[in-house]
Amino acid sequence: ADGRWMGFGDAKLAIGIGFLLGLSGGISAVILAFWLGALVGLSLVLYGRLSRLSRRGKYLTIKSEIPFAPFLIAGIVLNLLWGFNVFLF
């Protein structure tokens, strides 16, 4: 881990999301991606901590890296297909 949260490929994908969905939809999709990524990442870390109590193995820790692009795509799908927009709440 070199201290970066997003790679350059993720940034390029986020720009493409903005062109596809517009400014409001693009920002909403990226915010959704961060929420989904945090939820999945924390769930995996919690699972790793609970599983480590009963057996040995390699599990995710807080320092583990998981790809962000799938969460960006999920944000696009939620926004584009179902009209999920964080600014409408």
Secondary structure, DSSP 8 states (H G I E B T S, - for coil): --S-SS-HHHHHHHHHHHHHHHHHHHHHHHHHHHHHHHHHHHHHHHHHHHHHHHS------TT----SHHHHHHHHHHHHHH---GGG-
